[in-house]
Amino acid sequence: MYSAQQVASFILGVCNIQGVEINNLRLQYLLYIAQTGFLAKAHRQLFEDDIVAFPMGPQVREVYFEYCIYGSANINTSKFLTDQSGISIRDQNIIYQCIVPYLTMKMRQLYDMIRAPGRPWSKVFCKESPGKVIPVYLLQDIRQCPNCGNAEHLPRAKYCMLCGAALPMNAETEN
């Protein structure tokens, strides 16, 4: 298991290599997607840091505070390289598969997808008491596409939003 900061450094390295601009909010969303996707693909946690439910979406506090100096501006990714993250090549490949479909997705789409009713964030978030930890068991309860591996779907979705393949059924989608 890694630290969320190691994973964030890897994600920023990917953005550097791909020439993709990223701000702190997108980084938080990608950390969340990496953790949920890794749980679905590798059947273990990617990082040990808590993901908490804040008004704008899921957040890893340690990483958020590291990059909050940028505000809503893009993070300077030029100093980040993927091979300096301390993450094994096998795990880098899994993370890469999880995050690449979302690197250039519009922020509003990410926002709506992650905060949709029935998703882990929406099950935990409370306006009166933001900052509650999203339990790992909720993050594990996400269906993975058997075709492309995407683990981010709206509740009750029957088809993958990325490749269109049929998703495995669960009690929620069978009704």
N, C-alpha and C positions, 0 to 999 in steps of 0.2 A: 504494500500500500504506500502511496505517495502523499505528499502534502499538496493542498490545493494550490499553493504558490508554485510548486514544481509543474503542476498541470497547466496553470496559467502561463508560465514561462514557455511551455511547449506550444500552447495555443497561439501565443504572441509570435513565436518563431514560425509557425505555419503561416500566420498572416503576413509576416515579413517576407517569407519565401514566395507566397502567392501574390504579393502586392495588394493585399486586402486591408483597407482601413478598419480600425476597430476602436470603439470607445469602451469605457468601463462598464456600461450597461450591457452591451453586446458580449463583453467578456464574461460577465456574470451569467448571462443566458447560456453561453457556450460551456461554461463550467458545469452548469446544471444538466445540460444535454449530454456532456461527456460522462458525468456520473451516472445518469439514468441509462444511457446507452451501454456503458461499461458493465453495469449491473446486469443488463439483459444479455450481453454477449459473453462476458467472462464469468458471470455469476459470482462476482465479488466486488467490493467497493474499490473505486479508483483512488479516492483520497479520504482521509479520516476527518477532515474538518466538517463542521456542521453547515448545512444549507438552511438558511432562515427565510421566512416569508415576510418580505417588506412590500410596501405599496406598489412599487414598480416591478415587483417580481422576486424570484429567488435570488439570494445573495449569500456569498461566502464572505463574512466580515473581514477576515484577515486580508483577503485579496482586494476587496472593495477599498479598504483604507490605504492599501499600498498604492492604488492608482487613482484615488479620489482627487489628487492634486491636478489632474487633467480636467476635472469637471465633466462637461459633456463633450469636450474636444477629443479628438483621436489620440490614442496613446502612441508615442514614438516607439515603433517596433524594430527599428534598425539595429538595436543592440542584442536582439533575441535570435538565437539559433536553436533549432530543434535538437541538435545533438548535444547540447549543453544542459539539458533539462534534468538529466539523471534518471530518465524513464527508459525502461528496456525497449528494444526495437519492437518486440511483439506487442507490448502495450501501446507503444506509439502508433502502430498500425491500427489497433482497435480504436484509439481515440480519434485518429485521423478519419476513419470511416464514419464515426459518430458525428463529427462536427462539420465535415466538408459540405454536406448539403445545406448547412445553415450559415456559412460564412458570408454569403452575399444576399441572403433572404432579407426582405424589407423588415425593418424593426417592428413595424406595426403587426406584421404577420407573426413574428416571433412572440411579441407581447401577447397577442390574442391566443396563440397556440399554447403557450406556457401557462397562461392565467385562465384558461377555459374552465368552465364548471366541470367538476369531477376530476380535474387534474390535481396532483399532490399540493401544489401551491394553494389552490382554491379551497381545499379541504382543511388547510391549516390557518390561512390568513384571517386576521381579525383586525378591523380598523381601529378598535379601541385598544388593542394590545399587539401592535406589529412587532415582528422580530422573533416569533416563535419558531422553534426548530422544526423542520420538515423531517419526520422520522424516515429512516432508511427503508422500513417495510413499505411505506407508501411509494417511495421511489422505485422499489422492486416490482410493484404491481403495474407494470407498463408492458403492453404487448409489443413484441418485436416483429417486424415484417420478415417473413421467411425468404423473400426474394432479395431485398436490398439491405436488410438489417436495421432499417430505420426504427427507432423506438419512440418517436414522438408523434402521437396521433391524438386526435380529439376523442373524447369518450364516445362510445357507441359507433365509432368509425368501423366500417366494414371493409374498406379498401385503403391501402397505403397512399398517403398524400404525395409521396415522391414518385413511386413507380407504378401505382395502380393495382398492385397485387392484392389478392384477398388476404385479410388478416385472420389470425387464429381467433376462434370464437371464445368468449368467456361468458360468465353469467349475465353481465351487463349488456352484451351485444346480442345474446340469444333471444332476448325479449323484444 
